[in-house]
Amino acid sequence: MNSPVSREIGHDEYDPWGTLALIALYFVALVLMWLFTYFVEFVGNDLTVYGTVVSVILG
């Protein structure tokens, strides 16, 4: 038993909660950045290209 591996973990035993937590944290960061961009850059300003197209279509 000179091997540095004390216990092998099979594929069925692996439970990646840390990876799931990092993905969730990344998603929360993306949502917060989107909200910041939306409320700071777009709310209260003139229409953007997207807003102009939507206003022309909706009449």
Contacts in CASP RR format, 6 or more apart in sequence:
PFRMAT RR
TARGET T0000
AUTHOR 0000-0000-0000
METHOD contacts of the structure
MODEL  1
MNSPVSREIGHDEYDPWGTLALIALYFVALVLMWLFTYFVEFVGNDLTVY
GTVVSVILG
42 48 0 8 1.000
47 55 0 8 1.000
END
